[in-house]
Amino acid sequence: MKKGEKREMEVNRAAKFRIGQVVRHRFYPFRGVIFDVDPTFNNTEEWWLSIPEEVRPRKDQPYYHLLAENSETEYVAYVSEQNLLPDESGEPVRHPQVAELFGPLKNGFYALRTNSAH
């Protein structure tokens, strides 16, 4: 193995979570359903630096796009793999776009509608 190959393999490892899975944030009180995955950080430097340094995640890991909700509102979130956990509540996500992208919730996963796959 050449120098640098190991690092590339680590960066390109498989995502732990998958599209349609309901997850929750490890530290903050929100949850959501994954609708897209970036293999590594793919947002602005300004966004990344806005995260407090003591909880700022690494860039060399999968990042997930979520249709998210908290107790007050629904929104789109961008979250690092290290900050997500499977949501085991069995509750559906109330975000209004869930029905546009996914079928019914079953065992913590939504099936992606075939007409919305990209």
C-alpha positions in Angstrom: 0.0 0.0 0.0 1.5 3.3 -1.0 1.6 6.3 1.2 -1.7 8.1 1.0 -3.7 5.1 -0.1 -4.7 4.2 3.5 -6.0 7.8 4.1 -8.0 7.7 0.8 -9.5 4.4 1.8 -10.5 5.8 5.2 -12.1 8.8 3.6 -14.0 6.8 1.0 -15.4 4.3 3.5 -19.1 3.3 3.3 -21.6 5.5 4.9 -23.0 4.1 8.2 -26.5 5.3 7.6 -28.6 5.2 4.4 -31.2 7.2 2.5 -34.6 6.8 4.1 -33.3 6.0 7.6 -34.7 8.0 10.5 -31.9 9.3 12.7 -31.4 11.7 15.6 -28.6 14.0 16.5 -26.2 12.8 19.2 -26.1 16.1 21.1 -28.9 18.4 19.9 -32.7 17.7 20.2 -33.6 17.0 16.6 -34.3 14.1 14.4 -35.0 13.5 10.7 -34.9 11.3 7.7 -31.8 11.1 5.4 -32.5 12.2 1.8 -28.9 12.5 0.5 -25.3 11.7 1.6 -22.0 13.3 0.8 -18.9 11.0 1.1 -17.1 13.9 2.8 -17.9 17.5 3.9 -19.3 19.4 1.0 -20.5 22.7 2.5 -19.0 26.2 2.9 -16.0 26.9 5.1 -18.0 29.6 6.7 -20.7 27.1 7.7 -18.1 24.7 9.1 -16.3 27.5 11.1 -19.7 28.6 12.6 -19.7 25.4 14.6 -18.1 25.8 18.0 -14.6 24.4 17.9 -15.1 22.1 20.8 -17.9 20.2 19.0 -16.8 20.8 15.4 -16.8 17.5 13.5 -14.1 16.2 11.2 -14.5 16.9 7.5 -13.2 13.5 6.3 -16.4 11.5 7.0 -19.9 11.2 5.4 -22.3 14.1 5.9 -26.0 13.6 5.7 -28.8 15.8 4.4 -31.9 15.4 6.6 -35.5 16.5 6.4 -35.3 17.4 10.1 -37.6 18.4 12.9 -37.4 19.6 16.5 -40.1 20.4 18.9 -40.9 23.7 17.2 -40.3 23.5 13.5 -39.2 21.5 10.4 -36.1 22.3 8.3 -33.3 20.8 6.3 -30.1 19.9 8.3 -26.6 18.9 7.3 -25.0 16.6 9.9 -21.7 14.7 10.2 -21.8 10.9 10.6 -20.1 11.2 14.0 -23.1 13.2 15.3 -25.9 10.9 14.3 -27.5 7.9 15.9 -30.4 5.7 14.7 -33.7 7.0 15.9 -35.5 4.1 17.6 -38.8 5.9 18.5 -40.7 4.4 15.6 -42.4 7.7 15.1 -42.8 9.2 11.6 -41.0 12.4 10.7 -43.5 15.2 10.3 -41.5 17.3 7.8 -43.8 18.2 4.9 -41.4 17.0 2.2 -41.3 13.4 3.6 -44.4 12.4 1.6 -42.9 13.9 -1.6 -39.7 11.8 -1.4 -40.7 8.7 0.5 -43.4 6.0 1.0 -44.6 4.7 4.4 -42.3 4.3 7.4 -41.4 0.7 8.2 -39.0 -0.4 10.9 -37.2 3.0 11.1 -36.8 3.4 7.3 -38.8 5.1 4.6 -38.7 3.6 1.1 -37.6 6.1 -1.5 -40.3 6.8 -4.1 -39.1 5.6 -7.4 -40.1 8.8 -9.2 -37.9 10.9 -6.9 -34.7 8.9 -7.0 -31.7 10.7 -8.4 
